[in-house]
Amino acid sequence: MTLTPTTGTAQAGLAAAARSSRLRSPGLLGAALVTLGLVVVSLFVGVYDLRAEGGGEMFLITRLPRTLALVLAGSAMAVSGLVLQQLTQNRFVEPTTSGTSEWAALGLLLSVLLVPTASLSTRMVIASLSAFAGTMIFMAILRRIEVRTTLVVPVVGIMLGAVVSALTTLIAISTNYLQLIGTWFMGSFTSVVRGQYEVLWVVVVVCLAVVVLADRLTVAGLGKDVATNLGLSYDRLILLGTALVAVASGVTTVVVGFLPFLGLIVPNAVSLLRGDDLRSNLPWVFLGGIATVTVCDILGRLVRWPFEVPVAMILGIVGAVMFIGLVLRVHRRG
């Protein structure tokens, strides 16, 4: 059936109205309020008493930057997992199960060795380029193997990441940087202070780009033939999506370290509750990433008060449990 311009315009208007109504839904508003509440709680949880002398300055130097870093890193890594899952058509893929984070870590170490006086921005660029190259290697491997089960894809990524991580450790041991990279990649927001987190604002551009490209990424997830038939450049979309994930992973690794399984937990939880509509799920993924990281960080600050447990440790436990649950779910379905 051929649509007249008037009919096409009307349908486009109805689709826009439907998206707008979803964004104003009570559920999303409630989730936004809960996430905002967690962010506010994060501002006032810590050993230092903000009511003491110098509390206002301490708030601006440490608490506010740390909370902003939670918001930026959480949303970036969650949406990175969503994009990778869409491009690979596999629910088990995210930056830490595809080797992307490990490649970013290798790039960060090389930046320290080769350019010792490099600024944080320069290290971010090198880490992002390394993450991009590693993710493209992962995608190239997937194109050359026969995937008979969904579990093959994350296994390939985890094996690739293990090899890269071993290489990074070997270089670090040879250059006496092992303790330093252990601190860098711990996945903790303890060291985030004013003047050392601002490069994380780059991920806002990444998130906005994903919002703009949501429909195209959805088509790319349907395969090369479908994307080509609809007039889209499949290879260009893969490169663009991989670049966005690499930038988000590189920046987060430089500033915070590893946030394992975050890109696995949030997109899968949202998908199980709401289905697989990428565009309508994006606000939920953003909020879910922020809420998950913030809750884990607050727990890390409270569980061994006045000491802190790295957020990566708590995320690793939660993510491992969900990963096993997803594997068992796939197994039950055959």
C-alpha positions in Angstrom: 0.0 0.0 0.0 1.3 3.4 -1.0 1.0 6.2 1.6 0.1 9.7 0.5 2.2 12.5 2.0 -0.7 13.5 4.2 -1.0 10.0 5.6 2.7 9.6 6.1 2.9 12.9 7.9 0.0 11.9 10.1 1.6 8.6 11.0 4.9 10.3 11.7 3.0 12.7 14.0 1.3 9.8 15.8 4.6 8.0 16.2 6.2 11.1 17.7 3.2 11.6 20.0 3.5 8.0 21.1 7.2 8.4 21.9 6.5 11.6 23.8 3.8 10.0 25.9 6.2 7.1 26.7 8.7 9.7 27.9 6.0 11.3 30.1 4.8 8.0 31.5 4.4 7.7 35.3 6.7 4.8 35.4 9.6 6.7 33.8 8.9 9.7 36.0 8.9 7.5 39.1 12.2 6.0 38.0 13.7 9.4 37.4 12.6 10.6 40.9 14.1 7.4 42.5 17.4 7.9 40.6 17.5 11.6 41.6 16.9 10.6 45.2 19.9 8.2 45.0 22.1 10.9 43.5 21.1 13.3 46.4 21.9 10.6 49.0 25.3 10.0 47.4 26.1 13.7 47.9 25.8 13.4 51.6 27.3 9.9 52.3 30.9 10.0 53.4 33.3 10.0 56.3 33.8 13.8 56.3 31.1 15.7 58.1 29.9 18.5 55.8 28.6 20.4 58.8 32.1 20.9 60.1 34.4 23.8 59.2 35.3 23.6 55.5 32.4 21.3 54.7 31.2 23.5 51.9 34.6 23.5 50.2 34.9 19.7 50.7 31.5 19.3 49.1 32.6 21.2 46.0 36.0 19.5 45.8 35.0 15.8 46.4 31.3 15.0 46.9 29.9 16.9 43.9 32.6 15.7 41.4 32.2 12.2 42.6 28.5 12.2 42.2 28.7 13.7 38.8 31.2 11.0 37.8 28.8 8.4 39.0 26.1 9.8 36.8 28.3 10.2 33.7 30.1 6.8 34.0 27.0 4.9 34.9 24.9 6.2 31.9 27.8 5.8 29.5 28.7 2.2 30.3 25.1 1.1 30.4 24.4 2.6 27.0 27.7 1.2 25.6 26.5 -2.3 26.6 23.1 -1.6 24.9 24.9 -0.5 21.6 27.2 -3.5 21.6 24.4 -5.9 22.2 22.5 -4.3 19.3 25.4 -4.5 16.9 26.4 -8.1 17.7 22.7 -9.2 18.1 23.8 -10.9 21.4 22.5 -10.1 24.9 25.7 -11.3 26.6 28.0 -8.7 25.1 29.2 -5.5 26.8 32.6 -3.7 27.1 34.0 -6.2 29.7 32.8 -9.3 27.9 34.1 -8.1 24.5 37.6 -7.1 25.6 36.9 -3.4 25.0 37.8 -2.4 28.6 41.0 -4.5 28.5 42.1 -2.8 25.3 41.4 0.6 26.8 43.6 -0.4 29.8 46.4 -1.5 27.5 46.2 1.9 25.7 46.3 3.8 29.0 49.4 1.9 30.1 51.1 2.5 26.8 50.3 6.2 27.1 52.0 6.3 30.4 55.1 4.5 29.1 55.4 6.3 25.8 54.2 9.8 26.8 54.9 10.1 30.5 54.0 13.8 30.6 50.7 13.4 28.7 47.7 15.1 30.0 44.5 13.3 31.0 42.9 14.3 27.7 45.8 12.8 25.7 45.6 9.5 27.7 41.9 9.5 27.1 42.4 9.7 23.3 45.0 6.9 23.3 42.9 4.7 25.5 39.9 5.3 23.2 41.8 4.5 20.1 43.1 1.3 21.7 39.6 0.4 22.7 38.3 1.1 19.2 41.0 -1.1 17.6 40.3 -3.9 20.1 36.6 -3.8 19.5 37.0 -3.9 15.8 39.3 -7.0 16.2 36.5 -8.6 18.2 33.9 -7.8 15.5 36.2 -9.1 12.8 36.7 -12.4 14.7 32.9 -12.8 15.0 32.5 -12.4 11.2 35.0 -15.2 10.6 33.6 -17.9 13.0 30.4 -19.9 12.9 28.2 -18.8 15.9 26.0 -21.8 16.8 25.0 -20.6 20.2 24.7 -17.1 21.8 27.3 -18.1 24.4 30.1 -18.4 21.8 30.2 -14.6 21.4 30.9 -13.6 25.0 33.3 -16.5 25.4 35.3 -15.2 22.4 35.3 -11.7 23.9 36.3 -12.9 27.4 39.2 -15.0 25.9 40.4 -12.0 23.8 40.2 -9.8 26.9 42.1 -12.3 29.0 44.9 -12.4 26.4 45.1 -8.5 26.3 45.0 -8.3 30.1 47.8 -10.8 30.4 49.9 -8.7 27.9 49.1 -5.6 29.9 50.2 -7.3 33.1 53.4 -8.5 31.6 54.3 -5.0 30.4 53.4 -3.6 33.8 55.6 -6.1 35.6 58.5 -5.4 33.2 58.3 -1.7 33.8 57.4 -1.7 37.5 53.9 -0.3 36.9 51.9 -3.3 38.2 50.8 -1.6 41.5 49.9 1.5 39.6 47.7 -0.1 37.1 46.1 -2.2 39.9 45.1 1.1 41.5 43.9 2.6 38.2 41.7 -0.3 37.1 40.2 -1.0 40.5 36.9 0.6 39.5 36.5 3.0 42.4 35.3 6.6 42.6 37.4 7.3 45.7 40.0 9.3 43.9 37.6 11.4 41.8 38.0 15.1 42.8 37.6 18.4 41.1 40.0 18.9 38.2 40.4 15.1 37.5 37.0 14.0 36.3 36.0 16.7 33.8 37.0 14.7 30.7 34.0 12.4 31.6 31.7 15.1 30.1 32.7 13.7 26.7 30.4 10.8 27.3 27.4 13.2 27.2 28.2 13.6 23.4 28.3 9.8 23.1 24.9 9.4 24.8 23.4 12.1 22.6 24.8 10.5 19.5 23.3 7.2 20.5 19.9 8.9 20.9 20.1 10.4 17.5 21.3 7.1 15.9 18.9 4.9 17.8 16.7 4.0 14.8 19.7 3.3 12.5 21.4 1.2 15.2 18.2 -0.8 15.4 18.2 -1.5 11.7 21.9 -2.4 11.8 21.1 -4.9 14.5 18.8 -6.7 12.0 21.8 -7.6 9.8 23.7 -6.4 6.8 21.1 -7.4 4.2 18.2 -5.6 5.9 20.2 -2.5 6.5 21.5 -2.4 2.9 18.0 -2.9 1.5 16.8 0.0 3.6 19.5 2.3 2.1 21.8 2.4 5.1 25.6 1.8 5.0 25.9 -1.2 7.4 29.7 -1.1 7.7 29.6 2.7 8.4 27.1 2.1 11.2 29.2 -0.6 12.7 32.3 1.7 12.7 30.3 4.6 14.2 28.7 2.4 16.9 32.0 0.8 17.8 33.7 4.3 17.9 31.0 5.5 20.4 31.5 2.5 22.6 35.3 2.9 22.4 35.2 6.6 23.5 32.9 5.8 26.4 35.0 2.9 27.5 38.3 4.7 27.1 37.2 7.8 29.0 35.6 5.8 31.8 38.7 3.6 32.2 41.0 6.6 32.4 39.0 8.4 35.1 37.4 5.6 37.1 38.7 2.2 36.0 36.7 -1.0 35.2 33.0 -1.1 35.9 32.4 -4.8 35.1 29.0 -6.1 33.9 27.3 -2.8 34.1 26.5 -2.8 30.4 25.2 -6.4 30.9 23.0 -5.8 33.9 21.1 -2.7 32.9 20.1 -3.3 29.2 19.1 -6.9 30.0 17.0 -5.9 33.0 15.3 -3.2 30.9 14.7 -5.5 28.0 13.2 -8.2 30.2 10.8 -5.7 31.6 10.0 -3.6 28.6 10.9 -5.5 25.4 13.5 -4.7 22.8 12.5 -1.2 21.5 15.9 0.5 21.5 14.7 4.1 21.3 12.0 3.8 24.0 14.4 1.8 26.2 17.2 4.4 26.1 15.8 6.7 29.0 15.4 3.6 31.1 18.9 2.4 30.3 20.4 5.8 31.2 18.5 5.9 34.5 19.2 2.3 35.3 23.0 2.8 34.7 23.1 5.8 37.0 21.0 4.1 39.7 23.0 0.8 39.6 26.4 2.5 39.9 25.1 4.9 42.6 23.6 2.1 44.7 26.8 0.0 44.5 28.9 3.1 45.4 26.8 3.9 48.4 27.0 0.3 49.6 30.7 0.4 49.1 31.0 3.4 51.3 28.8 2.0 54.0 29.6 -1.8 54.2 33.0 -1.3 55.9 32.6 2.2 57.3 34.9 4.3 57.5 36.7 2.4 54.7 35.5 1.9 51.2 34.9 -1.2 49.1 35.5 -0.5 45.4 32.4 -0.3 43.4 33.8 -2.7 40.8 33.8 -5.5 43.4 30.1 -5.0 44.2 29.2 -4.7 40.5 31.2 -7.8 39.7 29.2 -9.9 42.2 25.9 -8.6 41.0 26.9 -8.9 37.4 28.2 -12.4 37.7 24.9 -13.5 39.3 22.9 -11.9 36.5 25.2 -13.4 33.9 24.7 -16.9 35.3 21.0 -16.3 35.4 20.9 -15.3 31.8 22.9 -18.3 30.8 20.5 -20.6 32.7 17.6 -18.8 31.1 19.0 -19.4 27.6 19.7 -23.0 28.5 16.1 -23.6 29.6 14.9 -22.2 26.3 17.2 -24.5 24.4 
